[in-house]
């Protein structure tokens, strides 16, 4: 996939999940929601390098996709 959100970042579904958590925090501002959003965000941020290392095995087209799409989660940041 190199169209839509996948053209700008490599993990748009993770970004959407973190965004949904932040929206939930706006709707229900409490400590539990904050901790949940931080947990989900940290889990995804920690998992991305592991997932990409597994996908870079020989014979897969992922390294060329990673070159075309340099940003992992947030364009211009990471």
N, CA, C, O and CB atoms as a CASP TS submission, in Angstrom:
PFRMAT TS
TARGET T0000
AUTHOR 0000-0000-0000
METHOD Language model
MODEL 1
PARENT N/A
ATOM      1  N   UNK     1       0.842  -1.183   0.000  1.00  0.00           N
ATOM      2  CA  UNK     1       0.000   0.000   0.000  1.00  0.00           C
ATOM      3  C   UNK     1       0.883   1.240   0.000  1.00  0.00           C
ATOM      4  O   UNK     1       1.697   1.437   0.902  1.00  0.00           O
ATOM      5  CB  UNK     1      -0.956   0.001   1.217  1.00  0.00           C
ATOM      6  N   UNK     2       0.719   2.045  -0.989  1.00  0.00           N
ATOM      7  CA  UNK     2       1.467   3.300  -1.044  1.00  0.00           C
ATOM      8  C   UNK     2       0.545   4.471  -1.357  1.00  0.00           C
ATOM      9  O   UNK     2       1.002   5.505  -1.846  1.00  0.00           O
ATOM     10  CB  UNK     2       2.582   3.213  -2.091  1.00  0.00           C
ATOM     11  N   UNK     3      -0.730   4.323  -1.085  1.00  0.00           N
ATOM     12  CA  UNK     3      -1.698   5.378  -1.354  1.00  0.00           C
ATOM     13  C   UNK     3      -2.361   5.812  -0.059  1.00  0.00           C
ATOM     14  O   UNK     3      -2.305   5.108   0.949  1.00  0.00           O
ATOM     15  CB  UNK     3      -2.754   4.908  -2.370  1.00  0.00           C
ATOM     16  N   UNK     4      -2.983   6.966  -0.096  1.00  0.00           N
ATOM     17  CA  UNK     4      -3.692   7.460   1.072  1.00  0.00           C
ATOM     18  C   UNK     4      -2.743   7.728   2.227  1.00  0.00           C
ATOM     19  O   UNK     4      -1.668   8.299   2.039  1.00  0.00           O
ATOM     20  CB  UNK     4      -4.757   6.473   1.496  1.00  0.00           C
ATOM     21  N   UNK     5      -3.142   7.317   3.413  1.00  0.00           N
ATOM     22  CA  UNK     5      -2.326   7.552   4.606  1.00  0.00           C
ATOM     23  C   UNK     5      -1.011   6.798   4.561  1.00  0.00           C
ATOM     24  O   UNK     5      -0.025   7.249   5.144  1.00  0.00           O
ATOM     25  CB  UNK     5      -3.091   7.158   5.848  1.00  0.00           C
ATOM     26  N   UNK     6      -0.972   5.657   3.882  1.00  0.00           N
ATOM     27  CA  UNK     6       0.264   4.877   3.791  1.00  0.00           C
ATOM     28  C   UNK     6       1.332   5.576   2.944  1.00  0.00           C
ATOM     29  O   UNK     6       2.499   5.185   2.984  1.00  0.00           O
ATOM     30  CB  UNK     6      -0.033   3.501   3.207  1.00  0.00           C
ATOM     31  N   UNK     7       0.958   6.586   2.192  1.00  0.00           N
ATOM     32  CA  UNK     7       1.936   7.331   1.405  1.00  0.00           C
ATOM     33  C   UNK     7       2.703   8.335   2.272  1.00  0.00           C
ATOM     34  O   UNK     7       3.793   8.767   1.898  1.00  0.00           O
ATOM     35  CB  UNK     7       1.239   8.059   0.251  1.00  0.00           C
ATOM     36  N   UNK     8       2.139   8.709   3.435  1.00  0.00           N
ATOM     37  CA  UNK     8       2.809   9.704   4.273  1.00  0.00           C
ATOM     38  C   UNK     8       3.500   9.095   5.489  1.00  0.00           C
ATOM     39  O   UNK     8       4.561   9.572   5.890  1.00  0.00           O
ATOM     40  CB  UNK     8       1.814  10.736   4.730  1.00  0.00           C
ATOM     41  N   UNK     9       2.920   8.049   6.086  1.00  0.00           N
ATOM     42  CA  UNK     9       3.550   7.365   7.229  1.00  0.00           C
ATOM     43  C   UNK     9       3.375   5.859   7.061  1.00  0.00           C
ATOM     44  O   UNK     9       2.460   5.404   6.375  1.00  0.00           O
ATOM     45  CB  UNK     9       2.933   7.846   8.592  1.00  0.00           C
ATOM     46  N   UNK    10       4.265   5.089   7.696  1.00  0.00           N
ATOM     47  CA  UNK    10       4.226   3.638   7.533  1.00  0.00           C
ATOM     48  C   UNK    10       3.224   2.942   8.450  1.00  0.00           C
ATOM     49  O   UNK    10       2.854   1.797   8.191  1.00  0.00           O
ATOM     50  CB  UNK    10       5.587   3.074   7.775  1.00  0.00           C
ATOM     51  N   UNK    11       2.782   3.599   9.502  1.00  0.00           N
ATOM     52  CA  UNK    11       1.882   2.956  10.461  1.00  0.00           C
ATOM     53  C   UNK    11       0.671   3.846  10.777  1.00  0.00           C
ATOM     54  O   UNK    11       0.505   4.277  11.918  1.00  0.00           O
ATOM     55  CB  UNK    11       2.641   2.620  11.754  1.00  0.00           C
ATOM     56  N   UNK    12      -0.170   4.120   9.777  1.00  0.00           N
ATOM     57  CA  UNK    12      -1.305   5.017  10.030  1.00  0.00           C
ATOM     58  C   UNK    12      -2.352   4.422  10.974  1.00  0.00           C
ATOM     59  O   UNK    12      -3.059   5.174  11.644  1.00  0.00           O
ATOM     60  CB  UNK    12      -1.963   5.377   8.723  1.00  0.00           C
ATOM     61  N   UNK    13      -2.468   3.108  11.042  1.00  0.00           N
ATOM     62  CA  UNK    13      -3.448   2.504  11.952  1.00  0.00           C
ATOM     63  C   UNK    13      -3.042   2.736  13.404  1.00  0.00           C
ATOM     64  O   UNK    13      -3.893   2.987  14.257  1.00  0.00           O
ATOM     65  CB  UNK    13      -3.590   0.991  11.673  1.00  0.00           C
ATOM     66  N   UNK    14      -1.755   2.653  13.681  1.00  0.00           N
ATOM     67  CA  UNK    14      -1.277   2.935  15.041  1.00  0.00           C
ATOM     68  C   UNK    14      -1.524   4.400  15.381  1.00  0.00           C
ATOM     69  O   UNK    14      -1.950   4.729  16.487  1.00  0.00           O
ATOM     70  CB  UNK    14       0.234   2.592  15.181  1.00  0.00           C
ATOM     71  N   UNK    15      -1.253   5.266  14.425  1.00  0.00           N
ATOM     72  CA  UNK    15      -1.488   6.694  14.634  1.00  0.00           C
ATOM     73  C   UNK    15      -2.970   6.958  14.908  1.00  0.00           C
ATOM     74  O   UNK    15      -3.306   7.772  15.769  1.00  0.00           O
ATOM     75  CB  UNK    15      -1.017   7.507  13.408  1.00  0.00           C
ATOM     76  N   UNK    16      -3.840   6.286  14.193  1.00  0.00           N
ATOM     77  CA  UNK    16      -5.272   6.454  14.397  1.00  0.00           C
ATOM     78  C   UNK    16      -5.699   5.967  15.780  1.00  0.00           C
ATOM     79  O   UNK    16      -6.538   6.596  16.424  1.00  0.00           O
ATOM     80  CB  UNK    16      -6.050   5.710  13.317  1.00  0.00           C
ATOM     81  N   UNK    17      -5.133   4.862  16.237  1.00  0.00           N
ATOM     82  CA  UNK    17      -5.473   4.343  17.564  1.00  0.00           C
ATOM     83  C   UNK    17      -5.033   5.311  18.659  1.00  0.00           C
ATOM     84  O   UNK    17      -5.759   5.529  19.629  1.00  0.00           O
ATOM     85  CB  UNK    17      -4.825   2.968  17.784  1.00  0.00           C
ATOM     86  N   UNK    18      -3.852   5.888  18.504  1.00  0.00           N
ATOM     87  CA  UNK    18      -3.377   6.875  19.480  1.00  0.00           C
ATOM     88  C   UNK    18      -4.261   8.121  19.429  1.00  0.00           C
ATOM     89  O   UNK    18      -4.594   8.696  20.465  1.00  0.00           O
ATOM     90  CB  UNK    18      -1.892   7.252  19.210  1.00  0.00           C
ATOM     91  N   UNK    19      -4.631   8.528  18.233  1.00  0.00           N
ATOM     92  CA  UNK    19      -5.545   9.669  18.081  1.00  0.00           C
ATOM     93  C   UNK    19      -6.898   9.414  18.710  1.00  0.00           C
ATOM     94  O   UNK    19      -7.480  10.312  19.318  1.00  0.00           O
ATOM     95  CB  UNK    19      -5.727  10.000  16.621  1.00  0.00           C
ATOM     96  N   UNK    20      -7.407   8.194  18.569  1.00  0.00           N
ATOM     97  CA  UNK    20      -8.692   7.851  19.195  1.00  0.00           C
ATOM     98  C   UNK    20      -8.575   7.918  20.714  1.00  0.00           C
ATOM     99  O   UNK    20      -9.494   8.379  21.391  1.00  0.00           O
ATOM    100  CB  UNK    20      -9.157   6.440  18.758  1.00  0.00           C
ATOM    101  N   UNK    21      -7.446   7.458  21.246  1.00  0.00           N
ATOM    102  CA  UNK    21      -7.229   7.564  22.685  1.00  0.00           C
ATOM    103  C   UNK    21      -7.196   9.014  23.148  1.00  0.00           C
ATOM    104  O   UNK    21      -7.736   9.349  24.202  1.00  0.00           O
ATOM    105  CB  UNK    21      -5.936   6.870  23.072  1.00  0.00           C
ATOM    106  N   UNK    22      -6.562   9.868  22.358  1.00  0.00           N
ATOM    107  CA  UNK    22      -6.518  11.289  22.704  1.00  0.00           C
ATOM    108  C   UNK    22      -7.910  11.923  22.628  1.00  0.00           C
ATOM    109  O   UNK    22      -8.252  12.774  23.449  1.00  0.00           O
ATOM    110  CB  UNK    22      -5.549  12.032  21.771  1.00  0.00           C
ATOM    111  N   UNK    23      -8.702  11.511  21.655  1.00  0.00           N
ATOM    112  CA  UNK    23     -10.081  12.009  21.567  1.00  0.00           C
ATOM    113  C   UNK    23     -10.886  11.551  22.779  1.00  0.00           C
ATOM    114  O   UNK    23     -11.676  12.320  23.326  1.00  0.00           O
ATOM    115  CB  UNK    23     -10.757  11.523  20.261  1.00  0.00           C
ATOM    116  N   UNK    24     -10.688  10.303  23.200  1.00  0.00           N
ATOM    117  CA  UNK    24     -11.356   9.808  24.401  1.00  0.00           C
ATOM    118  C   UNK    24     -10.946  10.599  25.627  1.00  0.00           C
ATOM    119  O   UNK    24     -11.751  10.811  26.534  1.00  0.00           O
ATOM    120  CB  UNK    24     -11.050   8.336  24.610  1.00  0.00           C
ATOM    121  N   UNK    25      -9.697  11.036  25.656  1.00  0.00           N
ATOM    122  CA  UNK    25      -9.215  11.846  26.774  1.00  0.00           C
ATOM    123  C   UNK    25      -9.896  13.214  26.799  1.00  0.00           C
ATOM    124  O   UNK    25     -10.170  13.758  27.868  1.00  0.00           O
ATOM    125  CB  UNK    25      -7.693  12.017  26.689  1.00  0.00           C
ATOM    126  N   UNK    26     -10.165  13.759  25.624  1.00  0.00           N
ATOM    127  CA  UNK    26     -10.872  15.038  25.557  1.00  0.00           C
ATOM    128  C   UNK    26     -12.319  14.862  26.032  1.00  0.00           C
ATOM    129  O   UNK    26     -12.846  15.710  26.751  1.00  0.00           O
ATOM    130  CB  UNK    26     -10.839  15.608  24.111  1.00  0.00           C
ATOM    131  N   UNK    27     -12.954  13.762  25.629  1.00  0.00           N
ATOM    132  CA  UNK    27     -14.341  13.510  26.020  1.00  0.00           C
ATOM    133  C   UNK    27     -14.481  13.135  27.493  1.00  0.00           C
ATOM    134  O   UNK    27     -15.439  13.538  28.153  1.00  0.00           O
ATOM    135  CB  UNK    27     -14.923  12.410  25.164  1.00  0.00           C
ATOM    136  N   UNK    28     -13.527  12.365  28.003  1.00  0.00           N
ATOM    137  CA  UNK    28     -13.572  11.883  29.383  1.00  0.00           C
ATOM    138  C   UNK    28     -12.239  12.189  30.060  1.00  0.00           C
ATOM    139  O   UNK    28     -11.422  11.288  30.248  1.00  0.00           O
ATOM    140  CB  UNK    28     -13.882  10.355  29.434  1.00  0.00           C
ATOM    141  N   UNK    29     -12.015  13.431  30.422  1.00  0.00           N
ATOM    142  CA  UNK    29     -10.721  13.781  31.010  1.00  0.00           C
ATOM    143  C   UNK    29     -10.575  13.245  32.442  1.00  0.00           C
ATOM    144  O   UNK    29     -11.062  13.847  33.399  1.00  0.00           O
ATOM    145  CB  UNK    29     -10.542  15.299  31.003  1.00  0.00           C
ATOM    146  N   UNK    30      -9.905  12.122  32.558  1.00  0.00           N
ATOM    147  CA  UNK    30      -9.636  11.556  33.869  1.00  0.00           C
ATOM    148  C   UNK    30      -8.311  10.802  33.826  1.00  0.00           C
ATOM    149  O   UNK    30      -7.756  10.553  32.756  1.00  0.00           O
ATOM    150  CB  UNK    30     -10.790  10.622  34.317  1.00  0.00           C
ATOM    151  N   UNK    31      -7.827  10.454  34.977  1.00  0.00           N
ATOM    152  CA  UNK    31      -6.519   9.810  35.080  1.00  0.00           C
ATOM    153  C   UNK    31      -6.489   8.465  34.376  1.00  0.00           C
ATOM    154  O   UNK    31      -5.496   8.124  33.734  1.00  0.00           O
ATOM    155  CB  UNK    31      -6.138   9.634  36.534  1.00  0.00           C
ATOM    156  N   UNK    32      -7.560   7.700  34.488  1.00  0.00           N
ATOM    157  CA  UNK    32      -7.599   6.378  33.845  1.00  0.00           C
ATOM    158  C   UNK    32      -7.467   6.484  32.333  1.00  0.00           C
ATOM    159  O   UNK    32      -6.727   5.719  31.716  1.00  0.00           O
ATOM    160  CB  UNK    32      -8.897   5.653  34.199  1.00  0.00           C
ATOM    161  N   UNK    33      -8.176   7.422  31.741  1.00  0.00           N
ATOM    162  CA  UNK    33      -8.105   7.606  30.287  1.00  0.00           C
ATOM    163  C   UNK    33      -6.715   8.078  29.878  1.00  0.00           C
ATOM    164  O   UNK    33      -6.196   7.644  28.850  1.00  0.00           O
ATOM    165  CB  UNK    33      -9.173   8.616  29.812  1.00  0.00           C
ATOM    166  N   UNK    34      -6.110   8.954  30.662  1.00  0.00           N
ATOM    167  CA  UNK    34      -4.760   9.418  30.374  1.00  0.00           C
ATOM    168  C   UNK    34      -3.766   8.261  30.418  1.00  0.00           C
ATOM    169  O   UNK    34      -2.935   8.115  29.522  1.00  0.00           O
ATOM    170  CB  UNK    34      -4.349  10.508  31.365  1.00  0.00           C
ATOM    171  N   UNK    35      -3.854   7.443  31.460  1.00  0.00           N
ATOM    172  CA  UNK    35      -2.947   6.301  31.577  1.00  0.00           C
ATOM    173  C   UNK    35      -3.152   5.304  30.443  1.00  0.00           C
ATOM    174  O   UNK    35      -2.183   4.756  29.919  1.00  0.00           O
ATOM    175  CB  UNK    35      -3.144   5.606  32.920  1.00  0.00           C
ATOM    176  N   UNK    36      -4.399   5.066  30.060  1.00  0.00           N
ATOM    177  CA  UNK    36      -4.691   4.141  28.967  1.00  0.00           C
ATOM    178  C   UNK    36      -4.097   4.655  27.649  1.00  0.00           C
ATOM    179  O   UNK    36      -3.485   3.893  26.901  1.00  0.00           O
ATOM    180  CB  UNK    36      -6.215   3.940  28.827  1.00  0.00           C
ATOM    181  N   UNK    37      -4.281   5.942  27.373  1.00  0.00           N
ATOM    182  CA  UNK    37      -3.748   6.530  26.144  1.00  0.00           C
ATOM    183  C   UNK    37      -2.220   6.471  26.135  1.00  0.00           C
ATOM    184  O   UNK    37      -1.618   6.167  25.105  1.00  0.00           O
ATOM    185  CB  UNK    37      -4.226   7.988  25.993  1.00  0.00           C
ATOM    186  N   UNK    38      -1.595   6.756  27.267  1.00  0.00           N
ATOM    187  CA  UNK    38      -0.143   6.679  27.354  1.00  0.00           C
ATOM    188  C   UNK    38       0.344   5.240  27.181  1.00  0.00           C
ATOM    189  O   UNK    38       1.364   5.010  26.532  1.00  0.00           O
ATOM    190  CB  UNK    38       0.337   7.242  28.692  1.00  0.00           C
ATOM    191  N   UNK    39      -0.367   4.280  27.747  1.00  0.00           N
ATOM    192  CA  UNK    39      -0.004   2.865  27.614  1.00  0.00           C
ATOM    193  C   UNK    39      -0.094   2.410  26.163  1.00  0.00           C
ATOM    194  O   UNK    39       0.825   1.772  25.651  1.00  0.00           O
ATOM    195  CB  UNK    39      -0.910   1.994  28.494  1.00  0.00           C
ATOM    196  N   UNK    40      -1.189   2.735  25.509  1.00  0.00           N
ATOM    197  CA  UNK    40      -1.368   2.350  24.104  1.00  0.00           C
ATOM    198  C   UNK    40      -0.293   3.002  23.236  1.00  0.00           C
ATOM    199  O   UNK    40       0.306   2.338  22.390  1.00  0.00           O
ATOM    200  CB  UNK    40      -2.781   2.749  23.603  1.00  0.00           C
ATOM    201  N   UNK    41      -0.048   4.292  23.439  1.00  0.00           N
ATOM    202  CA  UNK    41       0.969   4.995  22.652  1.00  0.00           C
ATOM    203  C   UNK    41       2.356   4.406  22.855  1.00  0.00           C
ATOM    204  O   UNK    41       3.089   4.197  21.889  1.00  0.00           O
ATOM    205  CB  UNK    41       0.983   6.468  23.011  1.00  0.00           C
ATOM    206  N   UNK    42       2.720   4.138  24.101  1.00  0.00           N
ATOM    207  CA  UNK    42       4.040   3.565  24.386  1.00  0.00           C
ATOM    208  C   UNK    42       4.178   2.164  23.806  1.00  0.00           C
ATOM    209  O   UNK    42       5.243   1.790  23.314  1.00  0.00           O
ATOM    210  CB  UNK    42       4.289   3.528  25.895  1.00  0.00           C
ATOM    211  N   UNK    43       3.104   1.395  23.865  1.00  0.00           N
ATOM    212  CA  UNK    43       3.134   0.043  23.310  1.00  0.00           C
ATOM    213  C   UNK    43       3.379   0.081  21.804  1.00  0.00           C
ATOM    214  O   UNK    43       4.221  -0.657  21.294  1.00  0.00           O
ATOM    215  CB  UNK    43       1.819  -0.693  23.617  1.00  0.00           C
ATOM    216  N   UNK    44       2.656   0.927  21.098  1.00  0.00           N
ATOM    217  CA  UNK    44       2.836   1.019  19.649  1.00  0.00           C
ATOM    218  C   UNK    44       4.215   1.557  19.290  1.00  0.00           C
ATOM    219  O   UNK    44       4.865   1.037  18.383  1.00  0.00           O
ATOM    220  CB  UNK    44       1.757   1.907  19.038  1.00  0.00           C
ATOM    221  N   UNK    45       4.663   2.587  19.989  1.00  0.00           N
ATOM    222  CA  UNK    45       5.971   3.163  19.700  1.00  0.00           C
ATOM    223  C   UNK    45       7.079   2.141  19.958  1.00  0.00           C
ATOM    224  O   UNK    45       8.062   2.091  19.218  1.00  0.00           O
ATOM    225  CB  UNK    45       6.201   4.425  20.547  1.00  0.00           C
ATOM    226  N   UNK    46       6.923   1.334  20.995  1.00  0.00           N
ATOM    227  CA  UNK    46       7.905   0.296  21.275  1.00  0.00           C
ATOM    228  C   UNK    46       7.858  -0.870  20.306  1.00  0.00           C
ATOM    229  O   UNK    46       8.875  -1.515  20.054  1.00  0.00           O
ATOM    230  CB  UNK    46       7.712  -0.210  22.653  1.00  0.00           C
ATOM    231  N   UNK    47       6.672  -1.144  19.758  1.00  0.00           N
ATOM    232  CA  UNK    47       6.496  -2.299  18.874  1.00  0.00           C
ATOM    233  C   UNK    47       6.929  -2.021  17.442  1.00  0.00           C
ATOM    234  O   UNK    47       7.331  -2.947  16.737  1.00  0.00           O
ATOM    235  CB  UNK    47       5.055  -2.737  18.884  1.00  0.00           C
ATOM    236  N   UNK    48       6.858  -0.783  16.998  1.00  0.00           N
ATOM    237  CA  UNK    48       7.153  -0.453  15.598  1.00  0.00           C
ATOM    238  C   UNK    48       8.542  -0.922  15.158  1.00  0.00           C
ATOM    239  O   UNK    48       8.633  -1.563  14.110  1.00  0.00           O
ATOM    240  CB  UNK    48       7.038   1.046  15.388  1.00  0.00           C
ATOM    241  N   UNK    49       9.623  -0.651  15.881  1.00  0.00           N
ATOM    242  CA  UNK    49      10.938  -1.124  15.426  1.00  0.00           C
ATOM    243  C   UNK    49      11.022  -2.651  15.334  1.00  0.00           C
ATOM    244  O   UNK    49      11.657  -3.182  14.423  1.00  0.00           O
ATOM    245  CB  UNK    49      12.018  -0.616  16.364  1.00  0.00           C
ATOM    246  N   UNK    50      10.391  -3.351  16.266  1.00  0.00           N
ATOM    247  CA  UNK    50      10.381  -4.823  16.231  1.00  0.00           C
ATOM    248  C   UNK    50       9.636  -5.325  15.003  1.00  0.00           C
ATOM    249  O   UNK    50      10.109  -6.225  14.309  1.00  0.00           O
ATOM    250  CB  UNK    50       9.735  -5.397  17.510  1.00  0.00           C
ATOM    251  N   UNK    51       8.479  -4.746  14.737  1.00  0.00           N
ATOM    252  CA  UNK    51       7.688  -5.154  13.577  1.00  0.00           C
ATOM    253  C   UNK    51       8.445  -4.901  12.279  1.00  0.00           C
ATOM    254  O   UNK    51       8.458  -5.758  11.395  1.00  0.00           O
ATOM    255  CB  UNK    51       6.349  -4.412  13.557  1.00  0.00           C
ATOM    256  N   UNK    52       9.072  -3.742  12.153  1.00  0.00           N
ATOM    257  CA  UNK    52       9.789  -3.415  10.926  1.00  0.00           C
ATOM    258  C   UNK    52      11.006  -4.303  10.738  1.00  0.00           C
ATOM    259  O   UNK    52      11.344  -4.647   9.605  1.00  0.00           O
ATOM    260  CB  UNK    52      10.210  -1.957  10.933  1.00  0.00           C
ATOM    261  N   UNK    53      11.669  -4.680  11.812  1.00  0.00           N
ATOM    262  CA  UNK    53      12.822  -5.585  11.698  1.00  0.00           C
ATOM    263  C   UNK    53      12.388  -6.943  11.160  1.00  0.00           C
ATOM    264  O   UNK    53      13.087  -7.545  10.345  1.00  0.00           O
ATOM    265  CB  UNK    53      13.518  -5.756  13.065  1.00  0.00           C
ATOM    266  N   UNK    54      11.249  -7.417  11.609  1.00  0.00           N
ATOM    267  CA  UNK    54      10.738  -8.705  11.103  1.00  0.00           C
ATOM    268  C   UNK    54      10.323  -8.609   9.644  1.00  0.00           C
ATOM    269  O   UNK    54      10.509  -9.557   8.880  1.00  0.00           O
ATOM    270  CB  UNK    54       9.549  -9.177  11.946  1.00  0.00           C
ATOM    271  N   UNK    55       9.767  -7.480   9.255  1.00  0.00           N
ATOM    272  CA  UNK    55       9.305  -7.314   7.876  1.00  0.00           C
ATOM    273  C   UNK    55      10.450  -7.127   6.886  1.00  0.00           C
ATOM    274  O   UNK    55      10.244  -7.271   5.681  1.00  0.00           O
ATOM    275  CB  UNK    55       8.369  -6.135   7.788  1.00  0.00           C
ATOM    276  N   UNK    56      11.629  -6.815   7.358  1.00  0.00           N
ATOM    277  CA  UNK    56      12.779  -6.572   6.478  1.00  0.00           C
ATOM    278  C   UNK    56      13.549  -7.838   6.151  1.00  0.00           C
ATOM    279  O   UNK    56      14.715  -7.759   5.765  1.00  0.00           O
ATOM    280  CB  UNK    56      13.711  -5.574   7.113  1.00  0.00           C
ATOM    281  N   UNK    57      12.938  -8.989   6.291  1.00  0.00           N
ATOM    282  CA  UNK    57      13.626 -10.227   5.940  1.00  0.00           C
ATOM    283  C   UNK    57      13.840 -10.276   4.430  1.00  0.00           C
ATOM    284  O   UNK    57      13.112  -9.613   3.690  1.00  0.00           O
ATOM    285  CB  UNK    57      12.822 -11.465   6.422  1.00  0.00           C
ATOM    286  N   UNK    58      14.820 -11.044   3.956  1.00  0.00           N
ATOM    287  CA  UNK    58      15.126 -11.107   2.521  1.00  0.00           C
ATOM    288  C   UNK    58      13.917 -11.534   1.682  1.00  0.00           C
ATOM    289  O   UNK    58      13.126 -12.389   2.082  1.00  0.00           O
ATOM    290  CB  UNK    58      16.279 -12.073   2.279  1.00  0.00           C
ATOM    291  N   UNK    59      13.804 -10.919   0.524  1.00  0.00           N
ATOM    292  CA  UNK    59      12.749 -11.288  -0.410  1.00  0.00           C
ATOM    293  C   UNK    59      11.466 -10.499  -0.271  1.00  0.00           C
ATOM    294  O   UNK    59      10.528 -10.709  -1.041  1.00  0.00           O
ATOM    295  CB  UNK    59      12.443 -12.708  -0.254  1.00  0.00           C
ATOM    296  N   UNK    60      11.404  -9.613   0.674  1.00  0.00           N
ATOM    297  CA  UNK    60      10.203  -8.800   0.861  1.00  0.00           C
ATOM    298  C   UNK    60      10.455  -7.407   0.297  1.00  0.00           C
ATOM    299  O   UNK    60      11.597  -6.950   0.249  1.00  0.00           O
ATOM    300  CB  UNK    60       9.803  -8.724   2.366  1.00  0.00           C
ATOM    301  N   UNK    61       9.402  -6.740  -0.126  1.00  0.00           N
ATOM    302  CA  UNK    61       9.527  -5.407  -0.698  1.00  0.00           C
ATOM    303  C   UNK    61       9.473  -4.291   0.326  1.00  0.00           C
ATOM    304  O   UNK    61       9.370  -3.121  -0.041  1.00  0.00           O
ATOM    305  CB  UNK    61       8.460  -5.197  -1.699  1.00  0.00           C
ATOM    306  N   UNK    62       9.539  -4.633   1.599  1.00  0.00           N
ATOM    307  CA  UNK    62       9.392  -3.629   2.641  1.00  0.00           C
ATOM    308  C   UNK    62      10.533  -2.610   2.664  1.00  0.00           C
ATOM    309  O   UNK    62      10.252  -1.422   2.821  1.00  0.00           O
ATOM    310  CB  UNK    62       9.296  -4.305   3.977  1.00  0.00           C
ATOM    311  N   UNK    63      11.810  -3.004   2.517  1.00  0.00           N
ATOM    312  CA  UNK    63      12.861  -1.976   2.544  1.00  0.00           C
ATOM    313  C   UNK    63      12.677  -0.879   1.495  1.00  0.00           C
ATOM    314  O   UNK    63      12.956   0.284   1.784  1.00  0.00           O
ATOM    315  CB  UNK    63      14.203  -2.626   2.344  1.00  0.00           C
ATOM    316  N   UNK    64      12.224  -1.206   0.311  1.00  0.00           N
ATOM    317  CA  UNK    64      12.006  -0.161  -0.700  1.00  0.00           C
ATOM    318  C   UNK    64      10.834   0.733  -0.298  1.00  0.00           C
ATOM    319  O   UNK    64      10.867   1.939  -0.543  1.00  0.00           O
ATOM    320  CB  UNK    64      11.745  -0.793  -2.092  1.00  0.00           C
ATOM    321  N   UNK    65       9.798   0.156   0.316  1.00  0.00           N
ATOM    322  CA  UNK    65       8.675   0.951   0.822  1.00  0.00           C
ATOM    323  C   UNK    65       9.150   1.880   1.934  1.00  0.00           C
ATOM    324  O   UNK    65       8.714   3.028   2.016  1.00  0.00           O
ATOM    325  CB  UNK    65       7.538   0.034   1.336  1.00  0.00           C
ATOM    326  N   UNK    66      10.048   1.381   2.794  1.00  0.00           N
ATOM    327  CA  UNK    66      10.567   2.189   3.892  1.00  0.00           C
ATOM    328  C   UNK    66      11.400   3.354   3.367  1.00  0.00           C
ATOM    329  O   UNK    66      11.423   4.422   3.979  1.00  0.00           O
ATOM    330  CB  UNK    66      11.404   1.327   4.840  1.00  0.00           C
ATOM    331  N   UNK    67      12.078   3.161   2.254  1.00  0.00           N
ATOM    332  CA  UNK    67      12.844   4.253   1.650  1.00  0.00           C
ATOM    333  C   UNK    67      11.916   5.319   1.067  1.00  0.00           C
ATOM    334  O   UNK    67      12.195   6.514   1.175  1.00  0.00           O
ATOM    335  CB  UNK    67      13.776   3.709   0.554  1.00  0.00           C
ATOM    336  N   UNK    68      10.811   4.886   0.450  1.00  0.00           N
ATOM    337  CA  UNK    68       9.854   5.834  -0.135  1.00  0.00           C
ATOM    338  C   UNK    68       9.043   6.551   0.935  1.00  0.00           C
ATOM    339  O   UNK    68       8.607   7.683   0.726  1.00  0.00           O
ATOM    340  CB  UNK    68       8.913   5.111  -1.093  1.00  0.00           C
ATOM    341  N   UNK    69       8.836   5.905   2.080  1.00  0.00           N
ATOM    342  CA  UNK    69       8.035   6.458   3.163  1.00  0.00           C
ATOM    343  C   UNK    69       8.897   6.509   4.426  1.00  0.00           C
ATOM    344  O   UNK    69       8.857   5.579   5.230  1.00  0.00           O
ATOM    345  CB  UNK    69       6.740   5.612   3.397  1.00  0.00           C
ATOM    346  N   UNK    70       9.665   7.565   4.612  1.00  0.00           N
ATOM    347  CA  UNK    70      10.631   7.583   5.708  1.00  0.00           C
ATOM    348  C   UNK    70      10.029   7.765   7.098  1.00  0.00           C
ATOM    349  O   UNK    70      10.671   7.410   8.087  1.00  0.00           O
ATOM    350  CB  UNK    70      11.605   8.662   5.470  1.00  0.00           C
ATOM    351  N   UNK    71       8.831   8.300   7.204  1.00  0.00           N
ATOM    352  CA  UNK    71       8.254   8.575   8.515  1.00  0.00           C
ATOM    353  C   UNK    71       7.462   7.383   9.024  1.00  0.00           C
ATOM    354  O   UNK    71       6.678   6.792   8.282  1.00  0.00           O
ATOM    355  CB  UNK    71       7.362   9.810   8.457  1.00  0.00           C
ATOM    356  N   UNK    72       7.661   7.031  10.282  1.00  0.00           N
ATOM    357  CA  UNK    72       6.995   5.865  10.864  1.00  0.00           C
ATOM    358  C   UNK    72       5.591   6.171  11.366  1.00  0.00           C
ATOM    359  O   UNK    72       4.633   5.500  10.983  1.00  0.00           O
ATOM    360  CB  UNK    72       7.821   5.320  11.997  1.00  0.00           C
ATOM    361  N   UNK    73       5.466   7.172  12.215  1.00  0.00           N
ATOM    362  CA  UNK    73       4.199   7.400  12.901  1.00  0.00           C
ATOM    363  C   UNK    73       3.652   8.816  12.675  1.00  0.00           C
ATOM    364  O   UNK    73       2.452   8.998  12.467  1.00  0.00           O
ATOM    365  CB  UNK    73       4.373   7.149  14.387  1.00  0.00           C
ATOM    366  N   UNK    74       4.525   9.795  12.716  1.00  0.00           N
ATOM    367  CA  UNK    74       4.098  11.176  12.546  1.00  0.00           C
ATOM    368  C   UNK    74       5.037  11.854  11.551  1.00  0.00           C
ATOM    369  O   UNK    74       6.251  11.895  11.753  1.00  0.00           O
ATOM    370  CB  UNK    74       4.081  11.935  13.911  1.00  0.00           C
ATOM    371  N   UNK    75       4.469  12.371  10.501  1.00  0.00           N
ATOM    372  CA  UNK    75       5.274  12.987   9.439  1.00  0.00           C
ATOM    373  C   UNK    75       6.053  14.177   9.990  1.00  0.00           C
ATOM    374  O   UNK    75       5.492  15.064  10.633  1.00  0.00           O
ATOM    375  CB  UNK    75       4.375  13.434   8.259  1.00  0.00           C
ATOM    376  N   UNK    76       7.336  14.176   9.727  1.00  0.00           N
ATOM    377  CA  UNK    76       8.201  15.243  10.162  1.00  0.00           C
ATOM    378  C   UNK    76       8.739  15.081  11.582  1.00  0.00           C
ATOM    379  O   UNK    76       9.581  15.867  12.018  1.00  0.00           O
ATOM    380  CB  UNK    76       7.478  16.516  10.058  1.00  0.00           C
ATOM    381  N   UNK    77       8.259  14.066  12.309  1.00  0.00           N
ATOM    382  CA  UNK    77       8.699  13.857  13.685  1.00  0.00           C
ATOM    383  C   UNK    77       9.426  12.523  13.828  1.00  0.00           C
ATOM    384  O   UNK    77      10.594  12.485  14.218  1.00  0.00           O
ATOM    385  CB  UNK    77       7.504  13.912  14.643  1.00  0.00           C
ATOM    386  N   UNK    78       8.727  11.422  13.510  1.00  0.00           N
ATOM    387  CA  UNK    78       9.317  10.086  13.666  1.00  0.00           C
ATOM    388  C   UNK    78       8.693   9.114  12.707  1.00  0.00           C
ATOM    389  O   UNK    78       9.062   7.939  12.691  1.00  0.00           O
ATOM    390  CB  UNK    78       9.155   9.581  15.094  1.00  0.00           C
TER
END
